[in-house]
């Protein structure tokens, strides 16, 4: 075979890479299997970290983690107007008040009084996010009260001294305010209120409490706090994921794979010299070696991600679009990173060496 007088075409370089890749099937299959196993393990860990963080925050939000509560000190009533005006704020999801509370007797069940809570129209949807805001006369029944008095959506109950009241629906406040589970909540609006509940948009953070404090500025007799029992006001799941310790494993894996691939190419330096002698330029050599590595990395990473997703679903861990995208981004980043490191190592350590030195081991 005589040395080539023309440069190699890209198609020829890629074809040579594929022939080299499939020349030793056992080596190729072993490399794909090992890389796929490493990727599957890391992606599975990442998926579970992301799912755990997301689930924790979802539970926190469901419990009212982003709800600010305004109370009057020592039972003092607070202005309801300021609370209702917070509905117009940019980061406010809903704001509602508890106007007054009392105890009434159900006509159909003598001797069995029920707690009646007058609220603004937005409050039921804050205590139970599944409920819409309804501007209508009637009352919402807490789950315990609905079960106790056999109340359902649209039914009518007679209350001593108040006449007939139509039920607007059942209210499940077990997560956010279980004390209202055995009560009837009747939307109404007066000039003063006992409590104000303000649900902010998720992850507004301390800014939400500052917005509420500004609305009640000048009122020294109010107390502002968070509904969530742990006192936290906002946990950003993105920050939880970014602070995880497992993120350090990805650059380690990328570097390790790149070094292994570079070591494999280094032991083939005599064959690289022959390619160079037959007209293959430095860039062509890098392209060929990089294509060989990509032919191993792409199927390995695809198999690894697929296995991780299958294990996650099989174990009942579940998936969301966010966690799926997170796992895919992580795997794609480490694949691209390993290729970049590999190319840099090969260009510096292999292709820049003279052909004679590379050939001396032949």
N, C-alpha and C positions, 0 to 999 in steps of 0.2 A: 504494500500500500504506500503510495507516495504522498508526501505532505500536500495538504490542500492549498490552493493558491487563492481561494476566495473565502470571504467570511461566512460563517455558519448562519443560516437563516433561523429565525426564532422557532419556526415549526420544526426544524431539524434538531434544535437544542432541546425543545420540549419532548420530542420523540425519543431522543437519546436518554433523557431523564426518566421517562416511563419505562424504557427497556432496562435501565439500571435498577429501577425500583422493583421490577418484577423478576429480576435475575435470580434472586435467592428468596423463594417464597417463604421459607421457614423464618428467616430473619425479618421479612416484611410483616408477616402475621404476628410475630412476637412483639415487634415494635408497636404495631397498632393496638394490640391487646393491652400491653403495659400502659401506654399513654391513655387509652380509653378508661382503664381502671382508675388511674390517678385522677383524671378529669371527673369521672362519675362520682368518686368519693368527695372531691372538693365541691362540686356543684350541689350534691345532696346536702352537705353541711351548710352551704350558703342558703339553699332553699329553706332549710329548717330554721336557720337564724332569722331570715326575712319573715317567714310565716309566724314565728314566735313573736317577733317585734310587732308585726302588723296586727296579730290577734290581741296582744296586750293593749295596744292603743285603741283597737275597736271596742274592747271591753271597757276601757277607760272612758271613751266617748259615750258609749251606751249608758254608762253610769252617771253621766252628766259632768264629765271632767272639764268641759268648756262652758259650764253654766255658772254664772256669777249670781250670788244671792245677796240681796240688800235687806237688812232687818233694821227695825227701829230699836235703839237701845232702851232697855227696861220697858219694853212693850209699847213704846211711843209709835204712833202711826206715822207712815211716811207718805209723801205726795205721790199719788198714782200717775199724775201727768208726766213727770220726768221719766218714769219707767216706760210708759207707752210711747213717748217720743224717741226712745232708743231704737224702736223698730225702723226708724229712718236712717240710722247710722250704717255706714258702708260695711262694717265687719260684724254687724249684729244679724243673727239668723232669726231670732224672735225674742220678744220681751213681753212678759205678762205679770200680773199681780194677783196675790191673794187678798181680797178686799175685806171680808169678814167671815167669821166662822160661828156656827151655832149647832144646836142639836134639835132635830124635829122627829116627830113620830110618824111612821108609815101607817096610813089608814088601814090597809089590808092586814097589818101585823101589829095589833095593839100590844103595847108593852115592849116593843122592840124599836127603840129610837135609833136614828142614824145620824151621823155627822154630816152637816150641810156646809159646804164651803163656797162662798161667792167669789168668783174669779173674773179676770178679764178674759176676753175671747181667745187670746193667744196662749194662755197658760196651759190648758190641757195638752196642746201639741208639744209643749216643752217637756212636760212630765212624761208624755208618751209620744215619742217622735213618729210613731206610725199613724197618729191621728192628724187629720187636716184641721186648719183653723176654720171653725164654723161660727158664723154670725147669725145665730138663731136662738130663740127662747127655748129653754129646756135645761137638761143636766146630763153630765157624763157620770156613769157609775163606775167606781173602782171595782176591780175584779172580784174582790171579796164581797163587796156590797151587792154586786150584780148576781153572784152566786147565792148569797144569803136570801135575797128578796126575789129571785127568779126574774131579773130585769134583763131586757134585751133591747137592741137597737130599734127604736120606734115605739116601744111599749110605753104605756102611761101609768104613772104611779101617783097615788093620792098622798099628799103630805099635810099633816095637821096644821091648819092655819094658813096654808099657802095654796090649797086647791090642787088641781091636777097638773102634773109636770111630765112632759114628754122626754123620754130618754134619747139622747143624741148618740149614744154609743157606749161601749165599755172602754175603760181607761186602765191600761196596765202600767202602773207607776212603780212596780216592784224594784226596778233597777235604780231609778232616780229619786223617788220619794215614796217609799213604802208606807209611810204614815197616812197616805191618802188612799190606800187600797180599799179601805172599808168605808169610804166617804162618797158622797154625791157632790160633784163639782158643777156649779151653775154659773155660766158666764154672765157677768153683769159688770157695771163700771160706776164707781163713785169717786168722790174727790180724794179720799185717803185710802191707804192700803196697809196691811200688816206686813206683807213681804213682797219683794220684787224678784222675779227670776229672769235672768237675761242669758240666753244661749248665744254664744259667739260662734263665728265660723271656726272650724277646726284649726288648731295650731296658730291662732292669733297670738297666744302667749300673754305675757303680762300687759300688753297693750290693751287687751280687752278689759281688764280690771280698771285700767287708767281711764278708759272711755266711760265706764260706768261711774267711776269716782268723779269725773268732770261733770257728768249730768247731775250729780247730787252735791256739787260743790256749794259750800256755804251752809250745808246741813251737818252740824256737828253731832246730831243725835242719831246718825245712821251708822250701821256697821256693814262693811262689804267683805265678803268672803267667797270661797269656792264651794260648790255643792258637793264635789267629790270628797269622800271622807278622808282621803290621804292628803288633802290640801294642795295637791299639784294642780297647775292650771293648764299645762300644755306639754305634751311629749311628741316631738316630731319623729315619726318612724324613720325618716331618712337619716336623721342624726343618730338614732339608735343603731341603724345598719352601718353607718360610716364609722362608728366607734367600736365595732366588733373587732376582736383580736384575730379572727380567721382571715381577715383581708390580707394579712402579711404573707399568707401561704401562696397567693396567686403570683406575685412577682418572683417568689422563690421557685415555684414550679416552672414559670416561663424561662427563667435563667437556667434552671437545671436541664430542661429539655433542649434549650439552645446549645448548651455546653456539650451535652451528649451527642447531639447531631454534628456539632463542630468537630468533636473528637473522632467521630466516625469518618468525617470527610478528611481529617488530617491523616488518618491511616491510609487513605486512598490518594495521597499526594503524588505518587508516581503515575497513577492513571490520569490525574489532573494534568500532570506535565505532558503526557502523551496527547491529551486533547489540545493543550496549548500548542504543542508542536505541529498539530494538524490544523492549525488556523483558528482555533477557538479563542476568542478574546477574553480578557478578564471578566468583563460584564457578562459574557455568554456563560462562563464557568459558574459565576454566582447565580445566574438564572437557572442553570441546569441543577446545581446543588439545592437551590431554594425550591425548585419545582419538585425535586425528589422528597424534600422534607414536607412540603405542602401535601404531596400525595399520601404521606403518612399521617400528617396532623389533621387534615380536614375530615377524613373518615373516622379517625380515632376520636376527635372532639365530638363529631356528630353522634357516634355510638355512645360515648360517655354521657352526653347530655340526655340522650334518649333513655339510657339505663337509669340515670338519676331520676328522671321524671316518672318512669315506670315504678321505681321503688317507692318514691314519694306518694304516688297515688295508691299503690298496693298496700302501703302501711297505714293508709287512712289519714295521711298528713294534709291532703287537700292542696289545691293550687289556686292562685289568683293571677290575674293578668299582671299585677305589679311584681309578684315574686317570680313568675315565669320570665318576664322581661329582665328582671335582675339577674337570674341565673344565666340567661343567654348572653347578656352584656358581659358578665364576668368571664364566661368561657371564650367569647369572641376576643375580649381584650387580651387574655393570656395567650391565645393562639397567635394574634397579631404581634404581641410583644415578643414571643419566642422566635418568630420569623425575623423580626427586626434585629434582635440580638444576634441571631445566627448569621444573618447577612453581614453585620458589622464585624463579627469575629472572623468570618471567612475572608472578607475583603482585606482585613489587616494582617491576618496570619498566614494565608495560603496563596491567594492569587497574586500578591505583590512580590512573592519570592521568585528569583530567576528560575527558568526552566531547568537549567543544568543542576541546580541544587535539588529541585524536586525529583529529578530523574536518578539521582545517585543511589536511591534505595531500590530502584527497579532491578 
